Amino acid sequence: MARTVHIIGAGLAGLAAAVRLAPSGATVVVHEATAYPGGRCRSFFDRTIGMTIDNGNHLVLSGNRSVLSYAEAIGSAAGLVGPAAAEFPFVDLTSNERWTLRINDGLPWWIFDKSRRVPGTHLGDYLRLWRLLRVGADAPVGQVIDCSGSLYQRLVHPLLLAALNLEPREGSAALASAVVRETLAAGGQACRPLIAREGLGPVLIEPAIEHLRGRNVEVRLDHELRAMRFSDGKVAELDFGADTASIGAGDAVILAVPTHAAAALVPGLSTPQGYRAIANAHFRIDAPPGTPPMLGIINGTTEWVFAFPGRLSVTISNADRLMDVPRAMLAQTIWQEVSRAVGIAAELPPWQIVRERRATFAATPEENDRRPAARTEWGNLVLAGDWTATGLPATLESAARSGHRAAELVMSGSSV
Ligand SMILES: Cc1cc2nc3c(=O)[nH]c(=O)nc-3n(C[C@H](O)[C@H](O)[C@H](O)COP(=O)(O)OP(=O)(O)OC[C@H]3O[C@@H](n4cnc5c(N)ncnc54)[C@H](O)[C@@H]3O)c2cc1C
């Protein structure tokens, strides 16, 4: 068992590793480059709309077992809220049709029931989707399933677009397969949508920091790792600019930073190179009574609308095409769609647009192949992060799972 474990990066991967390691008896120190923990999963006060918002609306599913076990460990699982059943209301802005996908628990008899499945689809469409579960060598999704027809447009496309954050036909079929296996194919009990209604910070980040500090884990903010020095096949020193930390025999380092930061710190590391953006829009307005917590939009720029207290927020994945659209124009376009979808006759309310250019790595087969394992060639260095080889796309579940795996490697002593 390592004596001191240095965890670099206080995103969900680093925090999940720290929470797992806190009771282990090792001295655990978390080093975060910025003044706030959370990384790509954080809340902040936005002056324009005068409320606290998240950098992006984050959907968790009830089958995301690593995120849920992390939330349970830090005592905040009750802050992830959603409907009692796996129900997903949708509206098609072209045809004006509305329907609710209702996935039952256990064996998937919902695909036999017209009132539960997607309108305009047939049983055979769902059975053909099962091809995705038998993917061998990785390939683009478009080479494995038929990317046309109502089931694709109204269910597979929105699900995989949200999970992979790129145009699904280009996406890794191996990653798409993992998503379908852990959600749709696992039954309604794995598909209940959960949202941090009070915000990502209050639910997933601040309780973790409090939990860690209460267990003598030091969380050092504004403490960026600038370089690592290696000797005899191990990390020998961490260089933080103003100070350094020597890595003694039996100590370990978990590097839980984003792709580009890891590539700069570890010589010769294979990492994904491409990214995809996500855009979010936030509107300060009360949702009309009856608005579902989450609404899927088909045939719009808007993809998902989330109803928070006093705010409607929108997620648009694979949003590189929107990065240079003037903000006011984008807000207006999205608001027209949202007001139609939820039935509000109001002028554009106070709004904010948040665009994250490097939201996730591009989940293509080529990029998936570049993801490194947690173990490295350096005996005391373990990697974590949503972009490491977890078998999942870049999601909170991938981040939490990678953090848990890194902690287990360190605890088992196989990394020191
Ligand atoms: C807009 C948006 C929407 C999203 N929506 C969803 C969703 O609906 N569902 C879902 O499951 N996932 C979603 N995701 C993905 C999810 O946010 C990420 O997968 C997850 O937060 C990644 O966590 P991480 O710890 O791997 O990396 P990060 O969150 O990037 O954390 C890395 C940390 O390392 C720090 N760091 C970097 N360099 C150094 C250094 N040299 N020294 C010290 N610290 C350093 C960074 O500051 C950061 O805090 C979304 C992401 C975005 C951006």
The ligand as a Tripos MOL2 file, in Angstrom:
@<TRIPOS>MOLECULE
LIG
   53    58     1     0     0
SMALL
NO_CHARGES

@<TRIPOS>ATOM
      1 C1        -20.8110   21.0320  -21.3890 C.3       1 LIG1
      2 C2        -20.6230   19.6130  -20.9380 C.ar      1 LIG1
      3 C3        -21.7380   18.7830  -20.7980 C.ar      1 LIG1
      4 C4        -21.5650   17.4620  -20.3800 C.ar      1 LIG1
      5 N1        -22.6680   16.6730  -20.2050 N.ar      1 LIG1
      6 C5        -22.5250   15.4390  -19.6630 C.ar      1 LIG1
      7 C6        -23.6630   14.6610  -19.3420 C.ar      1 LIG1
      8 O1        -24.8080   15.0540  -19.5690 O.2       1 LIG1
      9 N2        -23.4620   13.4430  -18.7610 N.ar      1 LIG1
     10 C7        -22.2190   12.9560  -18.5040 C.ar      1 LIG1
     11 O2        -22.1070   11.8460  -17.9490 O.2       1 LIG1
     12 N3        -21.1080   13.6710  -18.8210 N.ar      1 LIG1
     13 C8        -21.2360   14.8990  -19.3950 C.ar      1 LIG1
     14 N4        -20.1220   15.6410  -19.6950 N.ar      1 LIG1
     15 C9        -18.7830   15.0310  -19.5270 C.3       1 LIG1
     16 C10       -18.2770   15.1420  -18.0950 C.3       1 LIG1
     17 O3        -18.3350   16.4700  -17.6430 O.3       1 LIG1
     18 C11       -16.8040   14.6970  -18.0890 C.3       1 LIG1
     19 O4        -16.7240   13.3930  -18.6250 O.3       1 LIG1
     20 C12       -16.1940   14.6620  -16.7030 C.3       1 LIG1
     21 O5        -16.5070   15.8160  -15.9590 O.3       1 LIG1
     22 C13       -14.6680   14.5270  -16.8480 C.3       1 LIG1
     23 O6        -14.0660   14.4370  -15.5900 O.3       1 LIG1
     24 P1        -12.4900   14.2490  -15.4830 P.3       1 LIG1
     25 O7        -12.1600   14.2570  -14.0330 O.co2     1 LIG1
     26 O8        -12.0780   13.0790  -16.2990 O.co2     1 LIG1
     27 O9        -11.8350   15.5090  -16.2000 O.3       1 LIG1
     28 P2        -11.9360   17.0770  -15.8530 P.3       1 LIG1
     29 O10       -13.2910   17.4160  -15.3690 O.co2     1 LIG1
     30 O11       -11.4540   17.7900  -17.0630 O.co2     1 LIG1
     31 O12       -10.9420   17.2850  -14.6250 O.3       1 LIG1
     32 C14        -9.5660   17.4380  -14.7710 C.3       1 LIG1
     33 C15        -9.0680   18.4130  -13.7140 C.3       1 LIG1
     34 O13        -7.6450   18.4980  -13.8080 O.3       1 LIG1
     35 C16        -7.2640   19.8400  -13.6080 C.3       1 LIG1
     36 N5         -5.9160   20.0110  -14.1850 N.ar      1 LIG1
     37 C17        -5.5570   20.1340  -15.4830 C.ar      1 LIG1
     38 N6         -4.2340   20.2320  -15.5880 N.ar      1 LIG1
     39 C18        -3.7270   20.1910  -14.3300 C.ar      1 LIG1
     40 C19        -2.4160   20.2510  -13.7970 C.ar      1 LIG1
     41 N7         -1.3380   20.3620  -14.5990 N.pl3     1 LIG1
     42 N8         -2.2520   20.2160  -12.4410 N.ar      1 LIG1
     43 C20        -3.3340   20.0810  -11.6200 C.ar      1 LIG1
     44 N9         -4.5990   20.0140  -12.0850 N.ar      1 LIG1
     45 C21        -4.8000   20.0600  -13.4270 C.ar      1 LIG1
     46 C22        -8.3490   20.6130  -14.3180 C.3       1 LIG1
     47 O14        -8.3730   21.9660  -13.9010 O.3       1 LIG1
     48 C23        -9.5900   19.8320  -13.9060 C.3       1 LIG1
     49 O15       -10.1360   20.3070  -12.6960 O.3       1 LIG1
     50 C24       -20.2520   16.9560  -20.1350 C.ar      1 LIG1
     51 C25       -19.1450   17.7890  -20.3080 C.ar      1 LIG1
     52 C26       -19.3250   19.0940  -20.6990 C.ar      1 LIG1
     53 C27       -18.1040   19.9670  -20.8490 C.3       1 LIG1
@<TRIPOS>BOND
     1     1     2 1
     2     2     3 ar
     3     2    52 ar
     4     3     4 ar
     5     4     5 ar
     6     4    50 ar
     7     5     6 ar
     8     6     7 ar
     9     6    13 1
    10     7     8 2
    11     7     9 ar
    12     9    10 ar
    13    10    11 2
    14    10    12 ar
    15    12    13 ar
    16    13    14 ar
    17    14    15 1
    18    14    50 ar
    19    15    16 1
    20    16    17 1
    21    16    18 1
    22    18    19 1
    23    18    20 1
    24    20    21 1
    25    20    22 1
    26    22    23 1
    27    23    24 1
    28    24    25 2
    29    24    26 1
    30    24    27 1
    31    27    28 1
    32    28    29 2
    33    28    30 1
    34    28    31 1
    35    31    32 1
    36    32    33 1
    37    33    34 1
    38    33    48 1
    39    34    35 1
    40    35    36 1
    41    35    46 1
    42    36    37 ar
    43    36    45 ar
    44    37    38 ar
    45    38    39 ar
    46    39    40 ar
    47    39    45 ar
    48    40    41 1
    49    40    42 ar
    50    42    43 ar
    51    43    44 ar
    52    44    45 ar
    53    46    47 1
    54    46    48 1
    55    48    49 1
    56    50    51 ar
    57    51    52 ar
    58    52    53 1
@<TRIPOS>SUBSTRUCTURE
     1 LIG1         1 GROUP 0 **** ****
